Structure formats: C-alpha cells, structure tokens
Amino acid sequence: MIRLSRNLQVLPLVCFVPPTPSAFRIRRQPHPDYYSTIEAIHHVIDLFAQTENENPAKPRLHDNLLAVFGTAVSRQLYYTDRS
C-alpha cells in the first residue's frame, strides 16, 4: 500500500521492536518481529501514552483492542477447526 501511494510515502514512519511475539495465530507472520495491524496500533498507543502515575491493576481503555483481537482470533480458529 505504501509503495503505491505517494501520500503515504511522505508520512513519517514509526518503528519499534515488539516486546512479545504476535498473538495472531490464524496465519504465520512473514517475520518473527511482525505484528498484526491491531497489535501494532495497540503498541504504538502504548509508546505514545502518558505512563506516569498509572495504576497497573487498572485496565487501560486501549487494552480493549487486544481483548477484541484475541476473541476474534479464537473465534476464527474455532470455526476453522470445525470445518
């Protein structure tokens, strides 16, 4: 997509090394350090979010992204195993 769009090519890149492997089990990622789009969005929010005075016991709003993602992956695997 970036290769085909001049508008996207001029945007700054945000790069990071994932702290954990991808939880996307529906298909294999092309490289061990690759994340699904949802995982990458969650991690970038983590990188840019204010972390001072956070209560680790209290879930953050964007953690819901990973909860929904996990449910979607599990549901897809459930239906894949049944066919």
Secondary structure as GFF3:
##gff-version 3
##sequence-region A 1 83
A	DSSP	alpha_helix	6	9	.	.	.	ID=ss1
A	DSSP	alpha_helix	37	48	.	.	.	ID=ss2
A	DSSP	alpha_helix	63	82	.	.	.	ID=ss3
###
